């Protein structure tokens, strides 16, 4: 299901940003001034480590790239997750 919205990420908890399997282009931006980690999975099970792609400053992100392009090591990546180790934050997410 397509979405174009802000998502709240709770301190120390992996939060799913996508609301369905997403193979098409995704745009994401950090709306808070805290380090956030992004990770991809193949299903609705949250990641089990804090490893991931860092977004480090307000406004950092990417546009019009697929999850698979950003996470080539996750075969069949369809879901995007965010984790912040030190604060509650907001991210913008858009996907078809």
N, CA, C and O atoms as a GROMACS GRO file, in nm:
protein
  384
    1UNK      N    1   0.084  -0.117   0.000
    1UNK     CA    2   0.000   0.000   0.000
    1UNK      C    3   0.089   0.124   0.000
    1UNK      O    4   0.180   0.135   0.083
    2UNK      N    5   0.065   0.215  -0.090
    2UNK     CA    6   0.144   0.337  -0.101
    2UNK      C    7   0.125   0.425   0.022
    2UNK      O    8   0.020   0.424   0.086
    3UNK      N    9   0.230   0.501   0.053
    3UNK     CA   10   0.219   0.597   0.161
    3UNK      C   11   0.312   0.714   0.137
    3UNK      O   12   0.411   0.703   0.064
    4UNK      N   13   0.281   0.826   0.199
    4UNK     CA   14   0.358   0.949   0.192
    4UNK      C   15   0.334   1.018   0.326
    4UNK      O   16   0.239   1.096   0.339
    5UNK      N   17   0.420   0.990   0.426
    5UNK     CA   18   0.386   1.030   0.562
    5UNK      C   19   0.510   1.043   0.649
    5UNK      O   20   0.621   1.009   0.608
    6UNK      N   21   0.490   1.094   0.770
    6UNK     CA   22   0.593   1.096   0.874
    6UNK      C   23   0.572   0.975   0.962
    6UNK      O   24   0.459   0.935   0.989
    7UNK      N   25   0.682   0.916   1.009
    7UNK     CA   26   0.677   0.804   1.101
    7UNK      C   27   0.758   0.839   1.225
    7UNK      O   28   0.868   0.893   1.215
    8UNK      N   29   0.704   0.807   1.341
    8UNK     CA   30   0.775   0.825   1.467
    8UNK      C   31   0.852   0.697   1.499
    8UNK      O   32   0.799   0.587   1.487
    9UNK      N   33   0.976   0.714   1.540
    9UNK     CA   34   1.062   0.604   1.580
    9UNK      C   35   1.090   0.619   1.729
    9UNK      O   36   1.143   0.721   1.773
   10UNK      N   37   1.055   0.517   1.806
   10UNK     CA   38   1.072   0.520   1.950
   10UNK      C   39   1.216   0.482   1.986
   10UNK      O   40   1.272   0.388   1.930
   11UNK      N   41   1.273   0.554   2.078
   11UNK     CA   42   1.408   0.530   2.128
   11UNK      C   43   1.434   0.382   2.152
   11UNK      O   44   1.360   0.316   2.226
   12UNK      N   45   1.539   0.328   2.090
   12UNK     CA   46   1.584   0.193   2.115
   12UNK      C   47   1.497   0.081   2.060
   12UNK      O   48   1.512  -0.034   2.100
   13UNK      N   49   1.406   0.113   1.968
   13UNK     CA   50   1.314   0.013   1.913
   13UNK      C   51   1.317   0.019   1.760
   13UNK      O   52   1.304   0.126   1.702
   14UNK      N   53   1.333  -0.096   1.695
   14UNK     CA   54   1.322  -0.100   1.550
   14UNK      C   55   1.177  -0.071   1.512
   14UNK      O   56   1.085  -0.136   1.563
   15UNK      N   57   1.156   0.027   1.425
   15UNK     CA   58   1.024   0.068   1.380
   15UNK      C   59   1.015   0.048   1.229
   15UNK      O   60   1.101   0.094   1.154
   16UNK      N   61   0.911  -0.021   1.185
   16UNK     CA   62   0.893  -0.043   1.042
   16UNK      C   63   0.844   0.085   0.976
   16UNK      O   64   0.744   0.144   1.018
   17UNK      N   65   0.916   0.129   0.874
   17UNK     CA   66   0.878   0.250   0.801
   17UNK      C   67   0.782   0.220   0.688
   17UNK      O   68   0.689   0.298   0.663
   18UNK      N   69   0.802   0.110   0.618
   18UNK     CA   70   0.712   0.070   0.510
   18UNK      C   71   0.586   0.008   0.569
   18UNK      O   72   0.590  -0.050   0.677
   19UNK      N   73   0.476   0.020   0.499
   19UNK     CA   74   0.351  -0.036   0.551
   19UNK      C   75   0.304  -0.157   0.469
   19UNK      O   76   0.193  -0.206   0.486
   20UNK      N   77   0.391  -0.204   0.379
   20UNK     CA   78   0.364  -0.321   0.296
   20UNK      C   79   0.494  -0.358   0.226
   20UNK      O   80   0.591  -0.283   0.231
   21UNK      N   81   0.496  -0.475   0.160
   21UNK     CA   82   0.612  -0.510   0.079
   21UNK      C   83   0.631  -0.402  -0.027
   21UNK      O   84   0.535  -0.361  -0.092
   22UNK      N   85   0.755  -0.356  -0.044
   22UNK     CA   86   0.783  -0.245  -0.133
   22UNK      C   87   0.904  -0.277  -0.219
   22UNK      O   88   1.017  -0.276  -0.171
   23UNK      N   89   0.880  -0.305  -0.346
   23UNK     CA   90   0.988  -0.334  -0.439
   23UNK      C   91   1.022  -0.213  -0.526
   23UNK      O   92   1.127  -0.210  -0.591
   24UNK      N   93   0.935  -0.112  -0.527
   24UNK     CA   94   0.957   0.007  -0.608
   24UNK      C   95   1.040   0.112  -0.536
   24UNK      O   96   1.099   0.085  -0.431
   25UNK      N   97   1.043   0.230  -0.594
   25UNK     CA   98   1.122   0.339  -0.538
   25UNK      C   99   1.070   0.383  -0.402
   25UNK      O  100   0.949   0.383  -0.376
   26UNK      N  101   1.165   0.420  -0.316
   26UNK     CA  102   1.136   0.468  -0.181
   26UNK      C  103   1.211   0.599  -0.161
   26UNK      O  104   1.324   0.613  -0.207
   27UNK      N  105   1.150   0.693  -0.093
   27UNK     CA  106   1.217   0.814  -0.048
   27UNK      C  107   1.208   0.818   0.104
   27UNK      O  108   1.103   0.787   0.161
   28UNK      N  109   1.318   0.855   0.170
   28UNK     CA  110   1.319   0.863   0.315
   28UNK      C  111   1.409   0.978   0.356
   28UNK      O  112   1.514   1.001   0.295
   29UNK      N  113   1.368   1.051   0.460
   29UNK     CA  114   1.448   1.162   0.512
   29UNK      C  115   1.435   1.168   0.663
   29UNK      O  116   1.328   1.144   0.718
   30UNK      N  117   1.544   1.200   0.729
   30UNK     CA  118   1.546   1.216   0.873
   30UNK      C  119   1.497   1.356   0.908
   30UNK      O  120   1.548   1.454   0.856
   31UNK      N  121   1.398   1.365   0.997
   31UNK     CA  122   1.338   1.493   1.034
   31UNK      C  123   1.379   1.537   1.175
   31UNK      O  124   1.325   1.634   1.228
   32UNK      N  125   1.474   1.467   1.235
   32UNK     CA  126   1.522   1.498   1.369
   32UNK      C  127   1.674   1.499   1.366
   32UNK      O  128   1.736   1.438   1.278
   33UNK      N  129   1.735   1.567   1.461
   33UNK     CA  130   1.880   1.582   1.462
   33UNK      C  131   1.945   1.479   1.553
   33UNK      O  132   2.011   1.514   1.651
   34UNK      N  133   1.927   1.351   1.520
   34UNK     CA  134   1.988   1.240   1.593
   34UNK      C  135   2.028   1.133   1.494
   34UNK      O  136   1.968   1.122   1.387
   35UNK      N  137   2.129   1.055   1.528
   35UNK     CA  138   2.171   0.946   1.441
   35UNK      C  139   2.064   0.838   1.439
   35UNK      O  140   2.013   0.797   1.543
   36UNK      N  141   2.033   0.791   1.319
   36UNK     CA  142   1.933   0.685   1.299
   36UNK      C  143   1.996   0.580   1.210
   36UNK      O  144   2.070   0.613   1.117
   37UNK      N  145   1.965   0.453   1.237
   37UNK     CA  146   2.009   0.343   1.153
   37UNK      C  147   1.891   0.291   1.074
   37UNK      O  148   1.782   0.275   1.129
   38UNK      N  149   1.911   0.263   0.946
   38UNK     CA  150   1.810   0.201   0.862
   38UNK      C  151   1.855   0.060   0.829
   38UNK      O  152   1.974   0.034   0.811
   39UNK      N  153   1.759  -0.033   0.822
   39UNK     CA  154   1.790  -0.170   0.785
   39UNK      C  155   1.672  -0.225   0.705
   39UNK      O  156   1.558  -0.182   0.723
   40UNK      N  157   1.699  -0.320   0.619
   40UNK     CA  158   1.596  -0.384   0.537
   40UNK      C  159   1.576  -0.527   0.581
   40UNK      O  160   1.668  -0.593   0.630
   41UNK      N  161   1.453  -0.576   0.563
   41UNK     CA  162   1.422  -0.717   0.586
   41UNK      C  163   1.334  -0.767   0.472
   41UNK      O  164   1.287  -0.689   0.389
   42UNK      N  165   1.314  -0.896   0.469
   42UNK     CA  166   1.231  -0.957   0.365
   42UNK      C  167   1.086  -0.972   0.409
   42UNK      O  168   1.001  -1.010   0.329
   43UNK      N  169   1.058  -0.944   0.538
   43UNK     CA  170   0.922  -0.963   0.591
   43UNK      C  171   0.899  -0.868   0.708
   43UNK      O  172   0.974  -0.772   0.726
   44UNK      N  173   0.797  -0.894   0.788
   44UNK     CA  174   0.759  -0.804   0.897
   44UNK      C  175   0.834  -0.831   1.028
   44UNK      O  176   0.800  -0.773   1.131
   45UNK      N  177   0.933  -0.919   1.024
   45UNK     CA  178   1.014  -0.945   1.143
   45UNK      C  179   1.122  -0.838   1.156
   45UNK      O  180   1.199  -0.817   1.062
   46UNK      N  181   1.128  -0.768   1.270
   46UNK     CA  182   1.228  -0.661   1.286
   46UNK      C  183   1.371  -0.715   1.280
   46UNK      O  184   1.396  -0.832   1.309
   47UNK      N  185   1.465  -0.629   1.242
   47UNK     CA  186   1.606  -0.668   1.245
   47UNK      C  187   1.646  -0.708   1.388
   47UNK      O  188   1.582  -0.668   1.485
   48UNK      N  189   1.753  -0.786   1.398
   48UNK     CA  190   1.796  -0.833   1.530
   48UNK      C  191   1.928  -0.771   1.573
   48UNK      O  192   1.977  -0.801   1.682
   49UNK      N  193   1.987  -0.686   1.491
   49UNK     CA  194   2.111  -0.616   1.528
   49UNK      C  195   2.092  -0.467   1.504
   49UNK      O  196   1.996  -0.425   1.439
   50UNK      N  197   2.184  -0.388   1.555
   50UNK     CA  198   2.180  -0.244   1.531
   50UNK      C  199   2.261  -0.204   1.410
   50UNK      O  200   2.280  -0.085   1.385
   51UNK      N  201   2.309  -0.301   1.333
   51UNK     CA  202   2.382  -0.271   1.210
   51UNK      C  203   2.285  -0.215   1.107
   51UNK      O  204   2.167  -0.251   1.104
   52UNK      N  205   2.335  -0.128   1.023
   52UNK     CA  206   2.250  -0.076   0.918
   52UNK      C  207   2.315   0.043   0.849
   52UNK      O  208   2.432   0.073   0.871
   53UNK      N  209   2.238   0.109   0.768
   53UNK     CA  210   2.282   0.227   0.696
   53UNK      C  211   2.255   0.350   0.782
   53UNK      O  212   2.140   0.373   0.819
   54UNK      N  213   2.357   0.430   0.817
   54UNK     CA  214   2.333   0.544   0.905
   54UNK      C  215   2.277   0.665   0.831
   54UNK      O  216   2.319   0.697   0.720
   55UNK      N  217   2.182   0.732   0.896
   55UNK     CA  218   2.138   0.867   0.859
   55UNK      C  219   2.176   0.953   0.979
   55UNK      O  220   2.129   0.926   1.089
   56UNK      N  221   2.257   1.055   0.960
   56UNK     CA  222   2.319   1.118   1.076
   56UNK      C  223   2.276   1.261   1.106
   56UNK      O  224   2.296   1.307   1.218
   57UNK      N  225   2.219   1.332   1.012
   57UNK     CA  226   2.183   1.472   1.036
   57UNK      C  227   2.042   1.499   0.986
   57UNK      O  228   1.990   1.427   0.901
   58UNK      N  229   1.982   1.603   1.039
   58UNK     CA  230   1.850   1.647   0.994
   58UNK      C  231   1.853   1.662   0.842
   58UNK      O  232   1.942   1.727   0.787
   59UNK      N  233   1.756   1.602   0.775
   59UNK     CA  234   1.744   1.614   0.631
   59UNK      C  235   1.818   1.507   0.552
   59UNK      O  236   1.795   1.493   0.432
   60UNK      N  237   1.908   1.431   0.616
   60UNK     CA  238   1.977   1.323   0.545
   60UNK      C  239   1.875   1.219   0.499
   60UNK      O  240   1.772   1.199   0.564
   61UNK      N  241   1.904   1.155   0.389
   61UNK     CA  242   1.815   1.051   0.339
   61UNK      C  243   1.848   1.018   0.196
   61UNK      O  244   1.958   1.044   0.149
   62UNK      N  245   1.752   0.958   0.126
   62UNK     CA  246   1.768   0.930  -0.015
   62UNK      C  247   1.631   0.940  -0.081
   62UNK      O  248   1.528   0.935  -0.015
   63UNK      N  249   1.633   0.955  -0.213
   63UNK     CA  250   1.508   0.959  -0.287
   63UNK      C  251   1.519   0.872  -0.410
   63UNK      O  252   1.626   0.857  -0.469
   64UNK      N  253   1.406   0.817  -0.447
   64UNK     CA  254   1.390   0.740  -0.570
   64UNK      C  255   1.497   0.632  -0.587
   64UNK      O  256   1.565   0.626  -0.690
   65UNK      N  257   1.510   0.548  -0.487
   65UNK     CA  258   1.594   0.429  -0.493
   65UNK      C  259   1.513   0.316  -0.431
   65UNK      O  260   1.431   0.339  -0.342
   66UNK      N  261   1.536   0.196  -0.477
   66UNK     CA  262   1.465   0.083  -0.418
   66UNK      C  263   1.537   0.038  -0.291
   66UNK      O  264   1.656   0.067  -0.272
   67UNK      N  265   1.466  -0.033  -0.205
   67UNK     CA  266   1.526  -0.089  -0.085
   67UNK      C  267   1.637  -0.187  -0.125
   67UNK      O  268   1.743  -0.191  -0.062
   68UNK      N  269   1.612  -0.265  -0.229
   68UNK     CA  270   1.712  -0.362  -0.275
   68UNK      C  271   1.841  -0.293  -0.322
   68UNK      O  272   1.950  -0.346  -0.302
   69UNK      N  273   1.829  -0.176  -0.384
   69UNK     CA  274   1.949  -0.101  -0.427
   69UNK      C  275   2.029  -0.051  -0.308
   69UNK      O  276   2.152  -0.050  -0.312
   70UNK      N  277   1.962  -0.009  -0.204
   70UNK     CA  278   2.030   0.044  -0.085
   70UNK      C  279   2.084  -0.066   0.006
   70UNK      O  280   2.178  -0.043   0.081
   71UNK      N  281   2.025  -0.185  -0.001
   71UNK     CA  282   2.065  -0.297   0.083
   71UNK      C  283   2.090  -0.420  -0.002
   71UNK      O  284   2.016  -0.518   0.008
   72UNK      N  285   2.194  -0.419  -0.086
   72UNK     CA  286   2.219  -0.531  -0.177
   72UNK      C  287   2.255  -0.661  -0.104
   72UNK      O  288   2.244  -0.769  -0.162
   73UNK      N  289   2.296  -0.653   0.021
   73UNK     CA  290   2.329  -0.773   0.098
   73UNK      C  291   2.210  -0.844   0.157
   73UNK      O  292   2.225  -0.951   0.216
   74UNK      N  293   2.090  -0.785   0.144
   74UNK     CA  294   1.968  -0.847   0.196
   74UNK      C  295   1.888  -0.896   0.075
   74UNK      O  296   1.814  -0.820   0.014
   75UNK      N  297   1.904  -1.022   0.043
   75UNK     CA  298   1.838  -1.080  -0.073
   75UNK      C  299   1.686  -1.078  -0.056
   75UNK      O  300   1.634  -1.132   0.042
   76UNK      N  301   1.615  -1.016  -0.149
   76UNK     CA  302   1.469  -1.009  -0.143
   76UNK      C  303   1.418  -0.902  -0.048
   76UNK      O  304   1.305  -0.913   0.000
   77UNK      N  305   1.497  -0.799  -0.020
   77UNK     CA  306   1.457  -0.694   0.074
   77UNK      C  307   1.331  -0.622   0.026
   77UNK      O  308   1.324  -0.574  -0.087
   78UNK      N  309   1.230  -0.616   0.114
   78UNK     CA  310   1.101  -0.554   0.081
   78UNK      C  311   1.048  -0.461   0.188
   78UNK      O  312   0.954  -0.385   0.163
   79UNK      N  313   1.105  -0.464   0.307
   79UNK     CA  314   1.059  -0.380   0.418
   79UNK      C  315   1.175  -0.296   0.470
   79UNK      O  316   1.289  -0.341   0.470
   80UNK      N  317   1.145  -0.172   0.514
   80UNK     CA  318   1.246  -0.081   0.564
   80UNK      C  319   1.216  -0.046   0.709
   80UNK      O  320   1.102  -0.020   0.746
   81UNK      N  321   1.322  -0.048   0.792
   81UNK     CA  322   1.311  -0.026   0.936
   81UNK      C  323   1.408   0.084   0.979
   81UNK      O  324   1.509   0.109   0.913
   82UNK      N  325   1.375   0.151   1.092
   82UNK     CA  326   1.463   0.253   1.149
   82UNK      C  327   1.482   0.226   1.298
   82UNK      O  328   1.394   0.174   1.365
   83UNK      N  329   1.601   0.263   1.348
   83UNK     CA  330   1.638   0.245   1.488
   83UNK      C  331   1.716   0.368   1.532
   83UNK      O  332   1.809   0.411   1.463
   84UNK      N  333   1.681   0.426   1.646
   84UNK     CA  334   1.757   0.537   1.702
   84UNK      C  335   1.798   0.499   1.845
   84UNK      O  336   1.712   0.470   1.928
   85UNK      N  337   1.928   0.498   1.873
   85UNK     CA  338   1.975   0.454   2.004
   85UNK      C  339   1.965   0.558   2.115
   85UNK      O  340   1.985   0.524   2.232
   86UNK      N  341   1.935   0.685   2.081
   86UNK     CA  342   1.942   0.786   2.186
   86UNK      C  343   1.826   0.885   2.194
   86UNK      O  344   1.832   0.978   2.275
   87UNK      N  345   1.722   0.869   2.115
   87UNK     CA  346   1.609   0.964   2.121
   87UNK      C  347   1.491   0.911   2.041
   87UNK      O  348   1.506   0.822   1.957
   88UNK      N  349   1.374   0.967   2.067
   88UNK     CA  350   1.259   0.946   1.979
   88UNK      C  351   1.279   1.041   1.860
   88UNK      O  352   1.316   1.157   1.880
   89UNK      N  353   1.256   0.994   1.740
   89UNK     CA  354   1.278   1.076   1.621
   89UNK      C  355   1.163   1.059   1.522
   89UNK      O  356   1.078   0.971   1.538
   90UNK      N  357   1.162   1.145   1.421
   90UNK     CA  358   1.067   1.130   1.311
   90UNK      C  359   1.142   1.122   1.179
   90UNK      O  360   1.245   1.186   1.159
   91UNK      N  361   1.086   1.040   1.091
   91UNK     CA  362   1.136   1.028   0.955
   91UNK      C  363   1.020   1.047   0.859
   91UNK      O  364   0.905   1.020   0.893
   92UNK      N  365   1.052   1.092   0.740
   92UNK     CA  366   0.956   1.100   0.630
   92UNK      C  367   0.978   0.978   0.543
   92UNK      O  368   1.092   0.942   0.513
   93UNK      N  369   0.869   0.913   0.502
   93UNK     CA  370   0.878   0.796   0.415
   93UNK      C  371   0.772   0.807   0.304
   93UNK      O  372   0.657   0.841   0.329
   94UNK      N  373   0.815   0.777   0.182
   94UNK     CA  374   0.723   0.776   0.069
   94UNK      C  375   0.758   0.656  -0.018
   94UNK      O  376   0.874   0.635  -0.053
   95UNK      N  377   0.656   0.578  -0.054
   95UNK     CA  378   0.678   0.467  -0.145
   95UNK      C  379   0.547   0.430  -0.212
   95UNK      O  380   0.439   0.462  -0.161
   96UNK      N  381   0.558   0.363  -0.326
   96UNK     CA  382   0.440   0.322  -0.401
   96UNK      C  383   0.396   0.184  -0.364
   96UNK      O  384   0.298   0.135  -0.418
   0.00000   0.00000   0.00000
